[in-house]
């Protein structure tokens, strides 16, 4: 399944990308996820988009940060641990 990534990666305080509205744990290993996992993630994306639209007036750029290597590695470790 195609990734919803729009190459505008910035994480909010909840570690959700405001470009594609996926949590960092959902971004990591996207191509290894099943169609069922993708469907769940797309449902969550729709909810997050609605939430973002409701509060974006109060949203500030200081709440955003690029995905760091440390965050990426931590997410990969969480995913690997969950599979065990």
Secondary structure, DSSP 4 states (H G I P E B T S, - for coil): ------S---B-TTSBBTTT--BHHHHTTGGGS-HHHHHHHHHHHHHHHHHHHHHGGG--GGG-BPPPHHHHHHHHHHHHHHH-
